[in-house]
């Protein structure tokens, strides 16, 4: 099916409306939490920037829709290579501690941004889309994930960008792309036992990674456990028994140090009640008690202002995007489009789970933005590009005269045995019971499929 750029399908309209509503909620929340606004200085500077980013995102989405995902697929590998090269200066800056004249100036010890005049780019955000495009482009050709050896290339494609992003350090993006990789491989036909083995190998390497993490990184992980007052008291009473988890001092100072954001985030969410304090009202809007409340912890501000009702609206918008995306993926019979749609749904959904999970204290604080809502130009551009690619799959679905991609069940085909064994003139291989596709009738020619013998 092919639709014009101005004629959206129902799933396309659903995604557009939900993403636009989330964007408006984000701008409204950023406006009232802007540092300049709350201090009464020069107005909501961040909200103004977010509006510019939103316009740029809509332009990018329109360009993607006009181009079509099929044309973009031809440049999947070059796009992946360009974004991978963009990560190199950040890696070099991280290792050498060189800012290259302010081009790669760190923020909070992280080298994630390339700072240009009037513009700041985060290549790891763009890698999310570039990685999905390259992964789908490789997996689109044939059914090549059923054996363990067939997973080598996709895993190798993943190692380099993930390693470079991890060294920035950007643990959140790495934790996001790993489950996305597994979901896409599973949809491409990888066996659960093979993926489980890979996951087991990764888990077994976790202790080594734990000891190589810096203390503040370990505290972000253990902050989830240290919410328990009983556990903190146990560490204080017997610090030698919990030395791998936290020190006595870290347990005593947890609420004022590593657990500070988490404590205030949960307080802000809980104080919202059913319908919240109202837009622009509440202590967590008037003061800066929650660091990064305009990006990583914007969900806490939304719940504080609009309560359970506002939070439910946000979650319903994400549910609409996910359901529409699943519908698009299930209806697409072209391999690249199906894998791309699945990957984008997984990407956006996992971002929501990680961001809200850390805001309510169920997951470690990893610096993950909330799609379409959190402040950030690179993040917003990436989200709009992802949504546009998803809509493009719905708009430009080609007809495919073949079996559906990545289906590995035993198919029901008709066994045509040749009467030659009884003296007819049909070939001997048909007499032996070879699977032969039925010839389509004139009326059903457009529905005929190519039957592949498994």
N, C-alpha and C positions, 0 to 999 in steps of 0.2 A: 504494500500500500504506500502511495506517495501523496503527500498533501502539500499544498502551497505553504509558504512561510507564514502567511497571514491567517491560515485556517488551522486552528489547533484541534486535536482530538480531545475527547473528555478527560483522559489522564493528563494530557498536556495542560489543559485549563486548570485542573486540580493542583498540579505542581506549581503553576504560575501564581495562582491565588494564594496558596499556602506560603510559598516563599516570600511573596510580597508582604503578606501580613506579618510574618516573622521579622522581615526587614524593618517594617514600621515600628513594631514593638521594640526592636533593638535600638533604633534611633531615639525613640521616646525615653528609653531607660538610660542611654548614654547621655542624653541631654541633661537630665536631672542629676546625674552622678559625676558630671564633668567637674574637675578640680576648680577650674576658673569660675564655673557657675556657682559652686557651693561657697567659694571664698569671696564672691561678689566682685571679681576683677573684670576681665575683658570678654565675658560672655562664654557660651558653650562652644569652645574651640573644637573639641573632639567630635561633637555632634555635627558640626559643619563639615569636618573632614569626612565623616562617615557618609554624609549625604553625597559628597563628591564621589566617594568610593562606590556608593550605590548606583549612581548614574553611570559610572564607568563599568560597573558590573552588568547593568542592563544592556549597555552597548556591546560588551563582550558576548552576552547571551544572544543578542540579536545576530551578531556576526557568526556565531557558532550555528545557530538555526539556519541562517541563510546558506552557509557553506555545506552543512549536512555532515553527519558523523562518518559517512562512507568516504567522502573526500578527505576528511581529517585522518581517517585510518591509514591512508597512503603515507602519511608523514609521521606515523606513530613512533618509529625508531629515531628519526632525526629530532623530534620533539624531546624524547627521552634523553638523547645524547646531549642536547643543548642544556637542559636543566641539570643534568649530571655534571657538566662542565661548570655550571654556575655555582655548584657546591664546592668546587675545588678551592677558590680563594678563601672561603670560610674555613675549610679544613686547614689550609696553610696558616691562616691567621691564628687559628686555635692552637696549633702546634708551636708556632714561633712567637706567639703573643705580639704580633705586628698588626697594627690597624691600617696599614697602607694609606697613611694620610687621612684617616678618618673614614675610609671607604668601608671598612669592616669593624667599626668601633663596637665593642661588646656592650651588652646590657645585662646587668646582674650576673656577670661572668659568662654569659652565653654569646657565642658568635653565630647568630642566626640571620642577621640582616645585612644586606648590601645597601649602603646609604649613598644615594645620588642626590644632586641638588634638587630640593623640593620633592623628593621621592624616596621612599624606603621600601625595598623589596625583600621578601622572605622566600628564598628558593625552595625550602623544604615544603612550603604550602603548594607551590606549583608542581613539585615532584609527585604529589598525591595523584593528580590527573595524568601527568606524563607516565607515571608507573603503571597505572591502570591501562592506558592506551597501549603501551608496549607489551604488557602481559597478555591482554586480549588479542593483540596482533599475532603474538607467537602461538597462542593456544588455538587460534581459529582454524588452523590447517590440520584437519584430521583428528583422530581420537588417539592422542599420544600420551595419556597420563595414566594408563592402566598398570604400567610396570614401574617399579622403583626407579630404574634408570631414566625413565622419561621425565622425572621431576628434577633432574640435575640442572637443566638449563633455566627453568623458571626460578629455582632457588638461587642459582648464580646471578640471575638478573636482579634478585632481591638483595643479595648480600652487600653489593657495593653501595647502593644508595642508603640502605639502612645503617651500614657501618659509618658512612660519612655524616649522616644526620645524628647518629648517636654520639659522635665525638664533638658535636657543636657545644654543649650537649642539648639534645631535644628528645628526651625519653618519651614524651607524649606521642609524637608522630610515629616513632618506632612501634610503640604499643598499639597504635592504630592500624598500621599497615600489615602487621603480622597476621591478625585474624582476617583481614581483607584478603590477603594472599591465600589463606587456607580455604576461605569460602569460595573464591574464584576457582581454585584447583579442584575443589570438590564438585563444583558445577561443571567443570570441564571433564569430569570422569575419574578423578583420582580416587583410589580406594581408601576407605576410612582407616583401615589398618596401617596403610603406608603413611597417611597423615598423622595418625596417632603415634607411630614410631618416631617421626620427625619431631613431634611435640615432646615426646619422652626424652629425646636427646637434648632438646633445648632446656627442659626442666632440670635434667641432670647437670647441665652446665651452670645453672643458676647460682649454686654456692660460690663458684669461682667468680662469677660476675658480682656477687654481693660484696666480696672482700675487696674488689677493685673499685667499688663505688665510693664516692666521697661521703663524708659524714652527713652533710646536709641532704644528700640524695637518699641515704638510708633512712634518715628521719622522716622524709616525705612518705616512704613506704610504711614505716612502723607507726606513723601517726594514726593510721586506721585502727591499729590494735591498741594504741595508747589512749584512745578515747575511753577505754574501760578504766574507771577509777580504781577498781580492785587490782588490775594489773599494774597500774602505776604504783600503788601502795606496796605491792609485792616486790617490785623492783627497788623501791626505797628501803624496804626491810631487809631484802637479800640481794643486793646488787651483783654479787659474784655469781648468782645462779642465772642471771639474765644479761650478762655482759655482752652477748652477741646481739641483743635486742636494743638495749639503751643503757646509758649510765644512770647512776642515781641522780646526778644533777639534771640530766635531760628529762628524767621523769618528774622531778620537782618543778622544773621550769616549763614543762610542756605547754600548758595553756597560754603562756606568755611568749612562747618562742615558736617551736615547730608546729604546734597545734593552734596557733593564734587565728589563722585564716579559717580553719575548719570550725573552731568554736563559734566565731562570729557569723560565719555563713549559716550554720545550723540555727543560731539564734535569730538571724534575719528571716529565715524561712519559717520558723515556728511562730514568730511574732506577727506574721502576715495574717494568720487566722483564715477565715473563710473568704473574705472579700478584700483583705489587705488594708493598708493605711491610706491608700489613695495615691494618685499620681503626684510625685514630687514631695510626698510627706513621709514622715518616719525618721527615726534616729539614724538609720543606716543609709538614708539619703542625705540628711543634713550634715552628717559627719563622714569622715573617711575611715571608719572603723574597719572596713573590709578592704585590704589591698587588692588591686587589680579588679575592682568591682565593675569596671566598664568592659572587661573582656572575659577573663577566666571565670569570674564569679558573678556574671551578670544575671544568672538564673536566680541567685539568692536575692538580688535587688528586685527582680520581677515578682517573686513570691512575697517579698516584703511589701511592695506597693499594691499588688492586685490579689494577693492571697491565693488560696487553693483554686478559685475560679480562674484567675489569670494564668496560673501554672498549668491548669488543665487545658486551656485554650492553646498554649504553646505546645504541649504534648500532642494534642489532637492535630495540630498543623504538621508536626513531624510524622504522625501516623498516616496522614493523608498522602504525604510525599512517599513514604515507604510502601503503602498499599498500591498507589498508582505506579510506582516503579516496579513492583513485583508483577503487576498486571502487564506492564509493557514488556518485561523480560519474558514472561510466559507466552506472550503472543508473538514474540519475534522468533522467526525460524532461521535467521541468518546468524552464523556462529559468533562473529565479532560483536554484532549488536547485542546479542543475548548476554555474552560475557561482560561486555561493557556496562550494560544496564544492571546486572547483578552486582558488579563491582562498585558502581556508584551508590546503589541502595545500601550495600554493606558499609561503604565509606561514610556516608552521611549518618546512618543509624549508629555506627560504632562511636562516632564523634559525640552524638547526643548522649549515648549511654555513659561514655567516659566522663564528659563534662558534668552532667547532672549527678552521676555517681560520686564524683569527688566533691561536689557542692553539698551533698547530703551525708558525706562521711562513709560511703561504701567502698570507694576506690581511692588510691593515693592521689595527691595533688601533683599533676604532671604538666600543667600549663596547656591544657586543651581548650580551644575556643568552642563556643556554641554556634553551630552553622546558621548563617544569615542574621544572627543576633549580636554576637560579640563584636567589639570594636577591632578593626584591623583591615587594611586595604587588601593585602595579599590573600587573606582568608576569605574576604567577601568576593573577590574576583574569582577565586578558585571554586567557591560554592556555586556562584552563578554559572560558571562554565560547566560544572558538573551537572547542574539542573538542566541546562540547555542541551547538553549531550543526551541526557535521559529523554527529554522531550523529542529530540531529533530522531532517536531510535523509533519512537512512536510515529513520527511524521513520515519517515522514509523507510518503512519496512518493505524490503523487496519480497516478491514471491520466489520461493525456492522449490524447484522440482526435485525434491530429495526427501529422505527421511529427516525427522527433526534432529537437530544437532545434539550431541552429547547424551544420547539415549542408548543404554547398554543392556536393556532387557532383551530376552529372546523374543524376536518378533514372530508374529503369526503370519507365515507365508504359506501359500498353497503348494503342496507337493504334486507336481504333474509328472506322472510316470508314462513313459512312452509305450504305446501299444506294439512297439517293434518286437518286443519279446514274444508277442503273439502273432508276428508276421507282418507288422505294419512297416512303413518306410521312415519312421522318425529316427533321429540320431541315437547312437548307443548310449551317450552320456546321459540323455534324458531317461532312457530305459533303466539306467542304474539308479535313478532317484535324485538327480541333481535338482536343486532349487531353481526354478525358472519363473521369472516374473510374469504375471498375467498380462496379456496385451490389453491396453486400455481401449475402451470403446470410443467411438467418435464423440458421444455425448460427455464422456468422463475423461477426455484426453487432458483437459486442463487440471485435473485432480490427480493425475498419475504420478507415482513416486518411483524413485530408483531404489530397488531392493538390494541391499548389500548383504552378502552372505557373511555371517560372523564365524 
